[in-house]
């Protein structure tokens, strides 16, 4: 049995209302992905080709967070070149919509 591939990308971002931000991300992901769930520490979803996406927010101080996108699944190239950039695009879109 082959091991699944995994890759991640992290940025430091500032949010005054992290819960609202996570809800906006979850809403944006629901347009494109299935099984979107907003947990207290992460937003999780699956792609239609069996990749799992986890978006975590780790607090640095009052407003700054490490925003980490982790993707695991069968296709490393797709994870790195398609899924992670697409997720960051959707996070950016959610941020622009919700502020």
Secondary structure by P-SEA (a helix, b strand, c coil): cbbbbbbbbbbbbbbccaaaaaaaaaaaaaaccccccccccccccccccbbbbbbbbbbcccccccbbbbbbccccccccccaaaaaaaaaaaaaaaac
